Amino acid sequence: MQRVTAFFTELMRRYLPDPFVFAIGLTLLTMVLAVAVQGQAITALTTSWGKGFWALLAFTTQMAVILAMGYVLATAPLTDRLLDRLVSQVNSPRTAIIVATLVGGVGSWLNWGFGLVVGGIVARKLALRVKGVHYPLIIASAYSGFTLYGLGLSASIPVLISTKGHPLEAQMGVIPLSETIFSPTMLITSLVTIVTLPLLNAWLHPKAGQPVKEIDRSLEAAPKAAAPVLDTEEHGTLAHRLNNSRLLSYVIGAIGMGYVALHFVQGGSIDLNLINFFILFLGILLLGTPIRYVEKLNEGIRTISGIILQYPFYAGIMAIMASSGLVETFSAAFVKVATPATLPFWGLISSFFINFFAPSGGGHWVIQGPFMIEAAKTIGASVGHTSVAVMLGNAWNDLVQPFWILPALALSRLKLKDIMGYTVIMMFWIGIVYSVAILAWG
């Protein structure tokens, strides 16, 4: 296994470019496929690309908000103390790898945005505390837990199709969560994943005598550039008292939490906007004063630069995929060999490959969902199982999809090629787990 890991690590080190270059390359590859496979004119696909470039602007903002505010929540004093207490109990490198994977996995199962951030923060804390931890591996391990989001409370496709009025309700109806992420098969899959993935990651850690790249403690210990001083008013002034008012934070935080409670009492469902709303006002409560929240948010903003730059490129890719018919062509190739029992499996496989071009769970579903659901109805396959299979294909591919690794890279100050060799190995194992689960379910 060490040789296999070394092979993929060296392969990525030599040939894997920056995530932005990867996004540009995928854009050009999608254009070539649209011309070669679908026969689309260059002028037509260029028009589709340009018109779709900003189609994910609202989603990009939602992602930026959830990551920046998730950072605030994950670094709030109460959360930080809990994480420090957890980290203080860890003394060996392999245990550190296991803990980082578990925190990232459980956090992502609860909420993918929170999991992305808290996993990276815990991994850094562990790397600083525990001598001999291979830093690229512990960051990759924390990120690998992100695959649990496809089985968890914020799994975009299951949550979407369980909501009345969703875009495909006329085709498939409303599928309750009890038939998707809370089905016995998926609960067992979650358990198997959360048990085996940390053990795999610990196994990947270099053995005694093998080279280890530890975190640069001198860099971490170096004084950071001074942040802008936001509260310049003298103590005792009205401005200073308002900036540091706990009353203001607690009142507006309580109103925010009250809205969330009323939303559910009145029969509302979970969506991305509600999650962001909850994270925002919970963070305000935990930080205690308005000025503390603003200062911590300024720190979190640095984690979203890659998203702001790259998400529009993926929106353009998705527009080409949709307008050219590439998604239907790719999916149809799998469906031709499918039976009612195996269609979810082929949905999983096709979703894995499509996710390279459309890595947003919601956007992915808009493209692939209509075709897969129509195929399920045509051959008599379960629409619920097929929907979950598309979700799992998405979450499986995310292990090697630079689109989602960006926050981990921002928090760790590592490069994509530093960790991708490890996530490739993790991707192989998760592919086995998800494939077996979908085939057994079918």
JOGIGI-V205113 format. One record per backbone hydrogen bond with DSSP energy under -0.5 kcal/mol. NH is the residue of the N-H (numbers start at 1). CO is the residue of the C=O. E is the energy in kcal/mol with one decimal. If there is no record, write none. Layout:
nh = <NH;NH>
co = <CO;CO>
e = <E;E>
This chain:
nh = <5;6;7;8;9;10;11;12;13;14;15;16;17;21;22;23;24;25;26;27;28;29;30;31;32;33;34;35;36;37;38;39;40;45;46;47;48;49;50;51;52;53;55;57;60;61;62;63;64;65;66;67;68;69;70;71;72;73;74;75;76;76;80;81;82;83;84;85;86;87;88;89;90;96;97;98;99;100;101;102;103;104;105;106;107;108;109;110;111;115;115;116;117;118;119;120;121;122;123;124;125;126;127;128;129;130;131;133;135;135;138;139;140;141;142;143;144;145;145;146;147;148;149;150;151;152;153;154;155;159;160;161;162;163;166;169;171;172;173;175;175;176;179;180;182;183;187;188;189;190;191;192;193;194;195;196;197;199;200;201;202;203;204;205;210;214;217;220;221;222;230;232;237;241;242;243;244;245;246;249;250;251;252;253;254;255;256;257;258;259;260;261;262;263;264;265;266;267;268;275;276;277;278;279;280;281;282;283;284;285;286;287;288;290;291;293;294;295;296;297;298;299;300;301;302;303;304;305;308;309;310;311;313;314;315;316;317;318;319;320;321;322;323;324;325;326;327;329;330;331;332;333;334;334;335;336;337;338;343;346;347;348;349;350;351;352;353;354;355;356;357;358;361;364;365;366;367;368;369;372;373;374;375;376;377;378;379;380;381;386;387;388;389;390;391;392;393;394;395;396;397;398;399;400;401;402;404;405;406;409;410;411;412;413;414;418;419;419;420;422;423;424;425;426;427;428;429;430;431;432;433;434;435;436;437;438;439;440;441;442>
co = <1;2;3;4;5;6;7;8;9;10;11;12;15;18;18;19;20;21;22;23;24;25;26;27;28;29;30;31;32;33;33;35;34;41;42;43;44;45;46;47;48;49;52;54;56;57;58;59;60;61;62;63;64;65;66;67;68;69;70;71;72;73;76;77;78;79;80;81;82;83;84;86;87;92;93;94;95;96;97;98;99;100;101;102;103;104;105;106;107;107;111;112;113;114;115;116;117;118;119;120;121;122;123;124;125;126;129;130;133;213;134;135;136;137;138;139;140;141;142;143;144;145;146;147;148;149;109;109;152;155;156;157;158;160;163;166;168;168;169;161;173;174;176;177;177;180;183;184;185;186;187;188;189;190;191;192;193;195;196;197;198;199;200;202;207;212;215;216;217;218;228;230;234;237;238;239;240;242;244;245;246;247;248;249;250;251;252;253;254;255;256;257;258;259;260;261;262;264;263;271;272;273;274;275;276;277;278;279;280;281;282;283;284;245;243;289;290;291;292;293;294;295;296;297;299;300;301;302;304;305;306;307;310;310;311;312;313;314;315;316;317;318;319;320;321;321;321;325;326;327;328;329;330;331;331;332;334;335;339;342;343;344;345;346;347;348;349;350;351;353;354;354;359;360;361;362;363;364;365;368;369;370;371;372;373;374;375;376;376;382;383;384;385;386;387;388;389;390;391;392;393;394;396;397;398;400;401;401;402;405;406;407;408;409;409;415;415;416;416;419;419;420;421;422;423;424;425;426;427;428;429;430;431;432;433;434;435;436;437;438>
e = <-2.8;-2.6;-2.3;-2.3;-2.7;-2.4;-2.3;-2.6;-2.2;-2.0;-2.2;-2.1;-0.6;-0.5;-2.3;-2.2;-2.1;-2.7;-2.5;-1.9;-2.2;-2.5;-2.6;-2.0;-2.2;-2.5;-2.4;-1.8;-3.1;-2.9;-1.0;-0.6;-2.3;-2.4;-2.3;-1.9;-2.4;-2.6;-2.5;-2.6;-2.1;-0.9;-2.1;-1.6;-3.7;-2.2;-2.3;-2.8;-2.6;-2.6;-2.7;-2.1;-2.5;-2.8;-1.2;-2.0;-1.5;-2.3;-2.7;-1.6;-0.5;-0.8;-3.5;-2.4;-2.0;-2.6;-2.6;-2.2;-2.0;-2.9;-2.1;-1.2;-1.9;-2.2;-2.1;-2.1;-2.6;-2.5;-2.1;-2.5;-2.8;-2.3;-2.7;-3.2;-2.4;-1.9;-2.3;-2.1;-2.8;-0.6;-2.6;-2.3;-1.4;-3.0;-1.9;-0.9;-2.1;-2.4;-2.3;-2.0;-2.2;-2.8;-2.4;-2.0;-1.7;-3.1;-0.6;-1.1;-0.9;-3.1;-2.1;-2.0;-2.2;-2.8;-2.2;-2.3;-2.2;-1.0;-0.6;-2.5;-1.7;-2.0;-2.0;-1.1;-1.7;-1.2;-2.5;-0.5;-1.5;-2.3;-2.3;-2.7;-0.8;-1.7;-1.4;-2.1;-0.7;-2.4;-2.4;-2.4;-0.5;-0.6;-1.9;-1.3;-2.6;-1.5;-2.4;-2.4;-2.1;-2.4;-2.0;-2.8;-2.4;-2.6;-1.4;-2.7;-2.3;-0.8;-2.5;-2.5;-2.3;-1.9;-1.3;-1.1;-2.4;-0.8;-1.4;-2.1;-2.3;-1.1;-0.9;-0.9;-1.8;-2.3;-2.5;-2.5;-1.7;-1.4;-0.6;-1.3;-2.9;-2.7;-2.4;-2.4;-2.3;-2.1;-2.2;-2.5;-2.3;-2.1;-1.8;-2.3;-2.6;-2.5;-1.6;-2.4;-2.4;-1.7;-3.0;-2.3;-2.4;-2.3;-2.8;-2.6;-2.5;-2.1;-2.4;-2.1;-1.8;-1.8;-2.4;-2.6;-1.5;-0.5;-2.3;-1.7;-2.2;-2.3;-2.3;-2.5;-2.0;-1.1;-1.7;-1.7;-0.9;-1.9;-1.8;-0.6;-2.2;-1.9;-2.8;-2.3;-0.7;-1.7;-2.2;-2.1;-2.1;-2.5;-2.0;-2.0;-2.6;-2.4;-2.6;-2.4;-0.9;-0.8;-1.1;-2.1;-2.8;-2.9;-2.6;-1.4;-0.9;-0.7;-2.4;-1.8;-1.3;-1.7;-2.1;-2.2;-2.5;-2.2;-2.2;-2.7;-2.2;-1.8;-1.6;-2.6;-2.0;-1.2;-1.5;-1.9;-0.5;-3.6;-2.0;-1.8;-1.4;-3.0;-2.1;-2.3;-2.8;-1.9;-2.1;-2.3;-2.4;-2.1;-2.3;-1.1;-2.1;-2.1;-2.2;-2.2;-2.4;-1.9;-1.9;-2.9;-2.4;-1.8;-2.4;-2.8;-2.1;-1.5;-1.3;-2.3;-0.9;-0.7;-1.6;-0.9;-1.0;-2.1;-2.4;-2.3;-2.0;-2.2;-0.7;-1.5;-0.8;-1.0;-2.0;-0.9;-1.8;-2.0;-0.9;-2.0;-2.3;-1.8;-1.6;-2.6;-2.2;-1.4;-2.2;-2.9;-2.1;-2.5;-2.1;-2.5;-2.5;-2.6;-2.4;-2.5>
